[in-house]
Amino acid sequence: MEYIIVTVVLLAMLAAGVPVYIVLGVISGGLIVFEGVPIMSVSQIYMDHLNSLTLLAIPFFIMSATFMERGGIAASLMDFAKVVVGRMTGGLAVAGVLATTVFAAICGSSVATAVAMGVILVPAMVDQKYDRSFAVGLIGASGTLGILIPPSLAFIVYAMIAEQSVPRLFLAGLIPGLIQAGLFIIYAIMTSRRKDYLKSSQIGRKEALQRSWAALPALSIPVVILGGIYSGIVTVTEAAGVAALLSIIVSVVFYDGCKLRDVIPIIGISMRRTATILAIIMTAITFGHWLTGSGGPQQLAEFIVRANLKPWQFLIVVNIFFLVLGTFLEVMAIMLITLPIILPILGALGIDPIHFGVVMVVNMELALITPPIGLNLFVLSSSTSTPLAEVTRGVLPFIIIMLLLLIFVTYVPQVSLWLPTLVYR
């Protein structure tokens, strides 16, 4: 009966539009009051999790993403991508996917990736006679790579809850992320040929060299971050700090988008974004702590084991469950609410938690572009002044592509596990 009441209250408050952190806070607070849990115990839980070095990486990566979004790095990456593929049919669309992929490999945030690239790329594509719905759909879907291509805030949160290795998760997401980018490029080329979109204007050798040289500071950031992590020189948290520092230096010194006087205000913006995420995480931790202590997840795991569900059958159920949740909940909420329930089941069914982390993040990518709550839909609609219905129509083909990718990643675990197994033998 207790679980039914909690579920009804949870869904009712979310349907009423109450912010997720307030929903989780109210439910957790009520459970604490009714079950007589001392407030000091809750405070200790918060302190234990706030002392996590993994959690400390989040504000640094958010700061890095904010400076890259506002500091001219996205424009430089776009110019470089045009040099590489601009002459081919659909070159501007392909350049957009490539630039978005590199940007995702720096910032770890899907929303920041979609906003930064959308503001630059959508007007440029419309000027080149691309359909606006195709342009916003391409950037909205490509922006989701921000949580699949390492570094990824989603993988950091998953690692913290599931007690898994962040570098392993980063490596596990790399190949699926590159496959996703490749599928988007193929679709962009096919659509461009079918609709006879113009090639981008040719760039002279001198200008190409200038653009490539100008992009080197931006391109160096993912090399330093990921190289430092996988070589063992720095931890993930230290790499996040380096990413934030490099983003500030590159934005101020090499590009026009950010002046020295803008540094403190932009840091303030990143701190407000961090506070929003941490508020959700802390209230969800309380909820998850009660859920784990109640024995509910363990009972569910035992039920599934007794039901003799095969791992592939369980993965079908979970994927459908995530896809449904993704239509009305945002990414962080889905992860923090469901993982305490699902994680105990993985061990019983012999499902690798690293592989499952990738499956979950691909599901979360779909949640970001699935109406009616898909966050990337709203930020692109707002930042590009495009009606929400047009953005939604534009992402539909990419939702189908990502569903095919989800099936592939779910049932071919080697795609996710080969690289981390190779590196960490």
Buried (B, 14 or more C-beta within 10 A) or exposed (E): EEEEEBEEBBEEBBEEEEBBBEBBBBBBBBBBEEEEBEEEEBEEBBEEBEEEEBBBBBBBBBBBBBBBBBBBBBBBBBBBBBBBBBEBBBBBBBBBBBBBBBBBBBBBBBBBBBBBBBBBBBBBBBEBEBBBBBBBBBBBBBBBBBBBBBBBBBBBBBBBBBEBBBBBBBBBBBBBBBBBBEBBBEBBBEBBEEEEBEBBEEBEEEEBEBBBEBBEBBBBBBEBBBEBBBEEEBBBBBBBBBBBBBBBBBBBEBBEBBEEEBBEEBBEBBBEBBEBBBBBBBBBBBBBBBBBEBEBBBEBBBEBEEEEBEBEEBBBEBBEBBBEBBEBBBBBBBBBBBBBBBBBBBEBBEBBBBBBBBBBBBBBBBBBBBBEBBBBBBBBBEBBEBEBEBBBBBBEBBBEBBBEBBBBBBEEBEBBBBBBBEEEE
